[in-house]
Amino acid sequence: METFAGAWELLGQVTGNFQGHLVWEVMAGYPQVMWLMGLGYLLHFLPSKWDDKLAGSFSKLHWAGAAAVMVLFIWLLNEVKTQEPMMPIYLQF
């Protein structure tokens, strides 16, 4: 039977050994991920009217334009996904 010892150790590292100065190292290690997260965060603050206009403009796109937008987003997500893995700081114990 498995125990929760590893989980408690991980939670202890996350909650009891937080080193705020290392946030910049994580951000430097994942710049594309941070930009994408920041963009998504900022998009939440757009007015609903802008969101409706954007959705309406995408729905009016020609199929080739919609395909180009889809390819662009797939490429962007692939770039973010294929970043070299970096061990999270709280797992280095």
C-alpha atoms as one frame of an Amber mdcrd trajectory, in Angstrom:
protein
   0.000   0.000   0.000   1.295   3.460  -0.890   1.676   6.149   1.714   1.267
   9.885   1.577   4.790  10.554   2.872   5.982  11.848  -0.514   2.934  14.064
  -0.879   3.417  15.565   2.578   7.088  16.162   1.825   6.163  17.949  -1.418
   3.549  20.080   0.354   6.109  20.911   3.024   8.547  22.101   0.379   5.914
  24.209  -1.374   4.504  25.809   1.782   7.484  25.895   4.115  10.456  26.405
   1.846   9.241  29.102  -0.526  12.071  31.235  -1.879  10.587  34.235  -3.651
  13.848  35.312  -5.265  13.774  32.185  -7.430  10.591  33.328  -9.206  12.766
  35.282 -11.665  14.737  32.112 -12.456  11.534  30.252 -13.277  10.336  33.148
 -15.432  13.663  33.202 -17.285  13.446  29.450 -17.824   9.992  29.592 -19.398
   9.693  32.939 -21.224   7.163  31.787 -23.826   4.986  30.154 -21.207   5.054
  33.307 -19.090   4.107  35.496 -22.076   1.220  33.205 -22.968  -0.023  33.136
 -19.372   0.298  36.919 -19.142  -1.646  37.380 -22.359  -4.401  35.100 -21.113
  -4.495  36.957 -17.803  -4.808  40.336 -19.519  -7.523  39.076 -21.869  -9.741
  38.450 -18.846  -9.869  42.198 -18.243 -11.136  43.110 -21.711 -14.667  44.504
 -21.827 -17.361  42.025 -22.852 -18.208  44.221 -25.830 -14.687  43.711 -27.235
 -14.971  39.975 -26.666 -18.248  39.864 -28.595 -16.760  41.888 -31.468 -13.730
  39.603 -31.656 -15.887  36.472 -31.647 -18.072  37.996 -34.358 -15.078  38.843
 -36.523 -13.709  35.319 -36.228 -17.054  33.829 -37.158 -17.128  35.983 -40.316
 -13.656  34.880 -41.454 -13.254  32.974 -44.692 -12.424  29.308 -44.096  -8.825
  29.898 -45.232  -8.447  32.717 -42.695  -9.895  30.555 -39.934  -7.488  27.762
 -40.901  -4.562  30.202 -40.788  -5.559  31.389 -37.297  -5.905  27.782 -36.151
  -2.460  26.879 -37.554  -0.967  29.920 -35.832  -2.391  28.895 -32.462  -1.325
  25.278 -32.921   2.188  26.463 -33.751   2.230  28.767 -30.705   1.032  26.021
 -28.355   3.557  23.607 -29.819   6.344  26.127 -29.191   5.259  26.486 -25.576
   4.857  22.742 -25.133   8.270  21.824 -26.540  10.233  24.049 -24.171  13.092
  22.173 -22.546  11.811  20.723 -19.271  13.037  22.465 -16.148  12.749  20.835
 -12.763  10.434  22.929 -10.581  12.368  24.471  -7.746  10.129  23.044  -5.043
  10.876  19.499  -6.261  14.653  19.906  -5.857  15.067  18.445  -2.415
